[in-house]
């Protein structure tokens, strides 16, 4: 097993991710080099996510003698609060925030290590796990927009030096658009590293709620947030 060279903590917020946990833990375990630390932060799941995660991690440790320090902690619900709680337990000099349904490329840590030599924060390009032509275009447009405006979504595995994250006070305590808000503050400090290496994220929302409807909703929410609509109002529309 390759030993990590970058002191990095991966932080994953969980809420009812029991079905995704085997794949999530499996793919993180296959990263090369391995991360120093992974923190799974549950926000009040009622599907047994916490107990399932702990059982899976016992198996990982017994089989691989893992060099990664895995933690499962619990937090008040809310993605921003969960990620801040994870950051509070992190020992890494760099924090990488990963959604439970997003997979990093196998060499992600090497990519981040190179990036943070010149940048204080960054993100990956993204692809959606669908062969539908529209969703391929959606992924391409997300990457182009992100590169143009220096703002990333949580699906792009945002990473940041811990000292900078702490300097900014972490994620704002808001129920939606916490990733956009963080990036707006980060880009006042420096431009991001825009890695062409791609993470793969779930297309389930587009598949469940309709591709065109979801594309329209996402753009409309971002526009309304830009013009000052409260994240609490946006959350009600997002989770309809």
C-alpha positions as CSV (number, residue, x, y, z in Angstrom):
1,X,0.0,0.0,0.0
2,X,1.3,3.4,-0.9
3,X,1.9,5.7,2.0
4,X,0.4,9.2,1.8
5,X,2.8,12.1,1.3
6,X,0.2,14.9,1.8
7,X,-1.2,15.4,5.2
8,X,-4.9,15.4,4.1
9,X,-8.2,14.9,5.8
10,X,-11.3,13.8,3.7
11,X,-14.6,15.0,5.3
12,X,-17.8,13.3,4.1
13,X,-21.3,14.5,5.4
14,X,-23.8,11.7,5.7
15,X,-27.6,11.7,5.9
16,X,-29.3,8.3,5.2
17,X,-26.5,7.0,3.0
18,X,-26.7,3.4,4.1
19,X,-27.0,2.2,0.5
20,X,-24.0,4.3,-0.6
21,X,-21.6,3.5,2.2
22,X,-20.1,0.2,0.9
23,X,-19.2,1.9,-2.4
24,X,-18.0,5.1,-0.6
25,X,-15.7,3.4,1.8
26,X,-14.5,1.0,-0.9
27,X,-13.5,3.7,-3.3
28,X,-11.8,5.8,-0.7
29,X,-9.9,2.7,0.4
30,X,-8.6,2.3,-3.1
31,X,-7.1,5.7,-3.4
32,X,-3.3,5.7,-4.0
33,X,-1.7,7.1,-2.1
34,X,-4.1,6.6,0.8
35,X,-5.4,9.6,2.8
36,X,-4.1,10.2,6.2
37,X,-7.6,10.7,7.7
38,X,-11.3,10.2,6.7
39,X,-14.1,11.7,8.8
40,X,-17.7,10.5,8.1
41,X,-20.0,13.0,9.8
42,X,-23.6,11.8,10.2
43,X,-26.4,14.4,10.5
44,X,-29.1,12.3,12.2
45,X,-29.6,9.4,9.8
46,X,-32.5,7.1,10.5
47,X,-31.4,4.3,8.2
48,X,-28.6,2.9,10.4
49,X,-25.9,4.8,8.5
50,X,-23.7,5.2,11.6
51,X,-23.8,1.6,12.7
52,X,-23.3,0.3,9.1
53,X,-20.3,2.7,8.6
54,X,-18.7,1.5,11.8
55,X,-19.1,-2.2,10.9
56,X,-17.7,-1.6,7.4
57,X,-14.7,0.2,8.8
58,X,-14.0,-2.7,11.2
59,X,-13.8,-5.0,8.2
60,X,-11.6,-2.5,6.3
61,X,-9.2,-2.3,9.2
62,X,-9.0,-6.0,9.8
63,X,-8.4,-6.8,6.1
64,X,-6.0,-4.1,5.1
65,X,-4.3,-2.9,8.3
66,X,-5.3,0.5,7.0
67,X,-2.9,3.4,7.2
68,X,-5.8,5.7,7.2
69,X,-7.3,7.1,10.4
70,X,-11.1,6.6,9.9
71,X,-13.5,8.4,12.2
72,X,-17.3,8.3,12.4
73,X,-18.8,11.2,14.3
74,X,-22.3,12.7,14.7
75,X,-23.4,16.2,14.3
76,X,-26.4,18.5,14.2
77,X,-28.1,18.1,10.8
78,X,-27.2,20.4,7.9
79,X,-24.4,19.8,5.4
80,X,-22.5,23.0,6.4
81,X,-22.7,22.2,10.1
82,X,-21.6,18.6,9.5
83,X,-18.6,19.6,7.4
84,X,-17.6,22.2,10.0
85,X,-17.9,19.5,12.7
86,X,-15.6,17.3,10.6
87,X,-13.1,20.1,10.1
88,X,-13.0,20.6,13.8
89,X,-11.8,17.0,14.2
90,X,-9.4,17.1,11.3
91,X,-5.7,16.7,11.7
92,X,-4.7,17.3,8.0
93,X,-3.1,20.4,6.7
94,X,-5.5,20.2,3.8
95,X,-9.2,19.5,4.0
96,X,-11.1,17.8,1.1
97,X,-14.9,17.9,1.3
98,X,-16.5,14.9,-0.4
99,X,-20.2,14.1,-1.0
100,X,-21.2,10.6,-0.2
101,X,-22.3,9.9,-3.8
102,X,-19.1,11.3,-5.4
103,X,-16.0,9.3,-6.3
104,X,-12.5,10.7,-6.5
105,X,-10.1,9.6,-9.2
106,X,-7.6,7.0,-7.8
107,X,-4.7,9.5,-7.9
108,X,-6.7,12.4,-6.3
109,X,-4.3,12.9,-3.4
110,X,-1.3,13.3,-5.7
111,X,-3.3,15.8,-7.8
112,X,-4.2,17.8,-4.7
113,X,-0.6,17.7,-3.4
114,X,0.7,19.2,-6.6
115,X,-2.1,21.8,-6.6
116,X,-1.6,23.1,-3.1
117,X,2.0,23.9,-3.8
118,X,0.8,26.9,-5.7
119,X,-2.8,27.3,-4.6
120,X,-4.6,27.7,-1.3
121,X,-7.7,25.9,-2.5
122,X,-9.2,24.2,-5.5
123,X,-11.6,21.7,-7.0
124,X,-11.9,18.9,-9.5
125,X,-13.8,18.8,-12.8
126,X,-16.9,16.7,-12.6
127,X,-18.8,14.1,-14.7
128,X,-22.2,12.7,-14.0
129,X,-22.6,8.9,-13.9
130,X,-24.9,8.8,-16.9
131,X,-24.5,8.3,-20.6
132,X,-27.4,10.6,-21.4
133,X,-26.2,13.3,-23.9
134,X,-27.8,16.1,-21.9
135,X,-26.1,15.1,-18.7
136,X,-22.8,14.9,-20.4
137,X,-23.4,18.5,-21.5
138,X,-24.4,19.5,-18.0
139,X,-21.1,18.2,-16.6
140,X,-19.2,20.1,-19.3
141,X,-21.1,23.3,-18.5
142,X,-20.5,23.0,-14.8
143,X,-16.8,22.7,-15.4
144,X,-16.7,25.6,-17.8
145,X,-18.7,27.9,-15.5
146,X,-16.6,26.9,-12.5
147,X,-13.4,27.7,-14.3
148,X,-14.8,31.0,-15.6
149,X,-16.1,32.4,-12.3
150,X,-13.8,30.6,-9.8
151,X,-16.8,29.1,-7.9
152,X,-17.3,25.4,-7.3
153,X,-20.2,23.2,-6.2
154,X,-19.8,20.6,-3.4
155,X,-20.0,17.8,-6.1
156,X,-16.6,19.0,-7.3
157,X,-14.7,17.9,-4.1
158,X,-13.6,21.3,-2.9
159,X,-10.2,21.2,-1.1
160,X,-8.6,23.9,1.0
161,X,-5.7,24.5,3.3
162,X,-6.9,24.1,6.8
163,X,-5.3,27.3,7.9
164,X,-7.3,29.2,5.2
165,X,-10.5,27.4,6.1
166,X,-10.1,28.3,9.7
167,X,-9.2,31.9,8.9
168,X,-12.5,32.2,7.1
169,X,-14.5,30.6,9.9
170,X,-15.5,27.6,7.9
171,X,-18.8,27.1,6.1
172,X,-21.5,29.6,6.7
173,X,-24.4,28.2,8.8
174,X,-26.9,28.1,6.0
175,X,-29.1,25.3,4.6
176,X,-28.2,25.6,1.0
177,X,-25.5,27.2,-1.3
178,X,-22.9,26.8,1.5
179,X,-20.4,25.7,-1.1
180,X,-21.0,28.7,-3.3
181,X,-20.8,31.1,-0.3
182,X,-17.5,29.5,0.8
183,X,-16.0,29.8,-2.7
184,X,-17.0,33.5,-2.9
185,X,-14.9,34.2,0.2
186,X,-12.1,31.9,-0.9
187,X,-11.6,33.6,-4.3
188,X,-11.1,36.9,-2.5
189,X,-8.0,35.3,-1.1
190,X,-6.8,33.5,-4.2
191,X,-7.9,31.9,-7.4
192,X,-8.6,28.2,-7.2
193,X,-6.7,25.3,-8.7
194,X,-9.1,24.0,-11.3
195,X,-8.1,20.4,-11.8
196,X,-9.0,18.7,-15.1
197,X,-8.9,15.4,-13.4
198,X,-12.6,14.4,-12.9
199,X,-14.7,13.2,-10.0
200,X,-17.7,11.1,-10.8
201,X,-20.9,12.1,-9.1
202,X,-24.4,10.6,-9.0
203,X,-27.0,11.7,-11.6
204,X,-29.8,10.5,-9.4
205,X,-31.4,13.9,-8.8
206,X,-31.7,14.5,-12.6
207,X,-33.0,11.0,-13.1
208,X,-35.6,11.1,-10.3
209,X,-36.9,14.6,-10.9
210,X,-36.5,15.0,-14.6
211,X,-33.4,16.1,-16.5
212,X,-34.6,19.4,-18.0
213,X,-36.6,20.3,-14.9
214,X,-33.6,19.8,-12.7
215,X,-31.2,21.8,-15.0
216,X,-33.7,24.6,-15.0
217,X,-34.2,24.5,-11.2
218,X,-30.4,24.5,-10.5
219,X,-29.8,27.5,-12.7
220,X,-32.8,29.3,-11.3
221,X,-31.7,28.7,-7.7
222,X,-28.2,29.9,-8.4
223,X,-29.5,33.1,-10.1
224,X,-31.9,33.8,-7.2
225,X,-29.1,33.3,-4.7
226,X,-26.9,35.7,-6.6
227,X,-29.7,38.3,-6.4
228,X,-30.0,37.9,-2.7
229,X,-32.8,35.4,-2.1
230,X,-32.5,33.7,1.3
231,X,-31.0,30.2,1.4
232,X,-33.9,29.2,3.7
233,X,-36.4,30.1,0.9
234,X,-34.2,28.3,-1.7
235,X,-34.1,25.2,0.4
236,X,-37.9,24.9,0.3
237,X,-37.8,24.9,-3.5
238,X,-34.9,22.6,-3.7
239,X,-36.4,19.9,-1.6
240,X,-40.0,20.0,-3.1
